Every structure is written in C-alpha cells, then in structure tokens.
Amino acid sequence: MKMRMKKNIGYFLTLLFFTISQTLSAQSYGTWNGSASQDANPALNMPASSYAVSLKLSGQGGTIDFPSLGCGGTVSYISGQRGGTYTYRENLSYGTGKCLGGLNIRFSLVNLTTMNWEETDPQGNSLTHGTLTRAAPPAVNILIKRIGKKITPNKIFKCTQGMLSVNGEYFCNTLELAFDNDKNYVSSIAVGQYDAAIISTGNHPDGVIALKNVKSNVYRLNDNGEWKIYQVDRNINEPVEIHNGNEPYQSKGCILVGSAFKPTDDCFVSNSVATLKKLYTVYFDTDANGSPNPDVEVTVSITHNY
C-alpha cells in the first residue's frame, strides 16, 4: 500500500500529478478521476492495494489529490510524443511523510475521455497502474452587463462599456461598438440570452467563444410607412465572438475583454490578451497551447442598466 514502511522506502507508491507539455494532446486537460492499483509483491513485503485519485489539469499545471492517503503535488514533463506515451516526474507538495515522490509516471490516452497510466521506479519497473476518466467540465454562465454608452461632443456614439461576470462573480470589463440596428460588423448585438460554444475560426484556430443563436434586430419601413422591428438570423459565417482587442473598431460587432478602461480614453480597454487567457485558464480547462476545452457548455446573457 502507499504508506511509509521502514524497509522499503524506495518503493513507496504515489500516483501522478502531471502538467501538459507542448507535445501533449489537447484532450488531456480537465478533471480526471479513477483509481490506482498496486499488485502484491511478496519479495518487497507489499500487499495488493488500491486507492482513489482526483486530478485537475489546466494549462501547464494543476492539482492532484489522493483522499485516502493524504498526499499529492505536481509532476514535471520529461518526454512524450503526441498520440503516444508521455513520461513525467512526480513532485509531492504535501503529505511527504505519508508518500514518497520522485518516481516516474507513464500514461497514454485510450480515447478522448479515458487514459491508462502506470507509475515506475527510476529503472522503469512498473509499480502501480490504473485508469482515469475525464469528467465533464463544469458549465460556464457568462453575464455581460452594459454599464454605459460613450459619445463624442457632437452626439455620435463611440462605444459601449460593460462588465463581465462568470457564474455570478465579476471577472473583467468589456468593450463593444455602439448599437446601430444590429448590423454586421458595425453594431453591437441586441440584449438577450445566447447559447455559445468554443469553436475554431480562421482568426482564432485554437478556439474562441462564439455565440450561436444571434438574431439581428433590423428596423424597416413597412407598407404603411411605419418603422417596424424584424428579427433575422445572422450569417453563420460571421459569428459574434468574445475575444481580445483594445478598441471598438477591432470588435467588428463582437465583444472585447480587458482588465480596465483607459483613464484618458473611455473607448479603450487594456490588458486584453492576458485577460482572455486568464478567462480560458480559470474556466475552460486550457491545454498547453492555451486553447479552451470545446466540451465546456457556455451560455452568454447580455443586459444593460443605462
């Protein structure tokens, strides 16, 4: 069992905590749960045993817990090949008196939701083995509350400021174009609730948050000379996205994120690239390249209080 023994310290069994290398498959991010099994080894006076494992991968780091053993930590990438076997070095950060770190971990993906792994000694001998299953990532509910419209001295609308919250907690600021009949590329979209998803686009091949059911509010004169509002679907080849950018013209009708508005320019949001990266890392189980997990369920609600 994975406990400290007086005679066999070199073979104490711990499980992995591994980070994602640049060669690691994007599908290995997320939360993985399963068990570790140790075969009986009479020569080392080791009985057969098993214990639960809970592993969280995000970006190039994460956390691991062995609840029944009271230990865990991190691992460092050693070698691997995309689609093949990866090797990591274990580094315990707590419970070091109960488990011994410094062993190696080898694992490979069976499919998008299952991985096989084994723990080895420095000579490559297998000590433990098991299967981990990737859990469905938690849903992400985004609320964008528009807080003000900015205009020029001659009353021309310049931009729309807002605040973005995730699952009820404030996260960052937003910047959009002013509303102009919900026209593609030159107007912000109408308030409402939208389904969203992580998709790959020409400008964002690694993935971007795209709103899926956007309706354009178009005002037209009817036969009686009255202005009426009509709803039409936006062109699916022109998705509305949440992405990085500093000034309204860069949005082209999408939603920009950033940490703060520039004091000397109401229509400039700063630290946009870093803010979007943090959003992905915290809520979307990013892989080694910073790509968000496409399996995350996303909704986006847009309101205003002006």
Secondary structure, DSSP 8 states (H G I E B T S, - for coil): --S--SS-GGG----------TTS-GGG-EEEEEEEEE--BGGGTB--EEEEEEEEEETTEEEEEBTTTTBEEEEEEEEE-TTS-EEEEEEEEE-TTTS----EEEEEEEETTEEEEEEE-TT--EEEEEEEEE-----EEEEEEEEEEEE-TTS-EEEEEEEEEETTEEEEEEEE---STT-TTTS---SEEEEEEEE--SS-TT-EEEESS-EEEEEEE-TTS-EEEEEEE--TTS-EEEEE-SSGGGTTTSEEEESEEETTEEEEEESHHHHHHHHHHHHS---TT----TT--EEEEEEE--
